[in-house]
Amino acid sequence: MSNSTYDVVHIKRESQHTNADIVIDHVGRIWHSPGSHTMMDFRDHHILHYVVEGKGTFTCEGKSYSLNAGDVYLFPKNTKVSYQADSRNPWSLFYVGFFGVHDDEYVRMLGLSAENIAIYNIHSDTIPAYYQNMLAAAHAEGTMMTTLVGWFYLIIGELLKCGNIHEKPVEPIDLFHEVVNFMETNISQPVRIAKIASMFHISQSQLYRIFMQVCKQSPQQFYEKIRINHACTLIYQSNLTYKEISRLCGYDYESHFYKSFMKLMGITPAEYRKQRIAAFDE
C-alpha cells in the first residue's frame, strides 16, 4: 500500500451541493504496487473505477471479482470492500467519487448494484481521456463543480454507448461446466437462475445463450433435470419420504416437486418407486 502512487483531488463540499443532481466528491488516478491490498468501508458516496492497465481483484460484500484492463467497476456507497493488485501485473486505475439526489439512478442506468458491480471489456480510449480531463480540471484553480459534473456525464454517456455492458467475455463450454458443477453441489438449496448468473458475473440472457449453445436447453430446464435425476436416485436408494426428498432437491414446496417430477418423468414419485422396486425384484 505504501509504495502505491496516488494523484487525487478531494472536492470541498458546499451547502449548495445538498440538493444537486450529482456532486463530485473526488477524482483520481492510482498506480498500485504489486500485490498491494486495501480495505475500505461504508462511504456515503459511490466510486466508479476504470482499469487502465494491469489486473487485480475487487471484493464487495464478500463477493470477489477478477478485473483486467478495460473493465469498469463500482464501489457502491454504504458497503464494505477490499481490493488487491496482481502481484505480477498490478493495476492502475482512474476513479471518481460521486453523490447526489439522483446518484442511485445513474448507477441503475448502468445496470450496476452491490450484487453486480462490474462492466467488462470496455477498452475505450475515450473514457480514460474523460477521466484525465476531469482530474486536470479538478487540479485547476477555480474550476466549477458544473465542469466536473460535465465530465462525469460524458463518462456515463460513453459507458451507455458501449452496449452489452453486463456481459463478460467467457468460453461457453468452460462456464457451462462451472455452472453445472455449482448446480450439482448446491442441489439442496433453492437457488434461482438469476442468482446463479449474478454469482458468475454475467447476465441472465448471456447464461441462457450459453446453455442453449452447449446443450440446447435453458438453464432452468437443465437445472430441473439435475434435481429430478437426484430425486430419482433418492427414491430408489433410500426410504426417505417424498417431502424429505423434495427438500433435499431444493424445492420449497412438495407440490412443486410433484409437478416437476410428473412433467419430466410422466409418472408420480410413488409410481416411480414402485416400478423400481418391482424391477429390482425380478
PyMOL commands that set and color helices and strands:
alter all, ss='L'
color gray80, all
select helices_A, chain A and resi 15-17+103-109+126-139+145-162+172-185+193-199+204-215+219-237+242-248+254-265+269-281
alter helices_A, ss='H'
color red, helices_A
select strands_A, chain A and resi 5-10+23-31+37-41+46-53+55-60+63-68+72-75+80-85+92-99+118-119
alter strands_A, ss='S'
color yellow, strands_A
deselect
rebuild
show_as cartoon
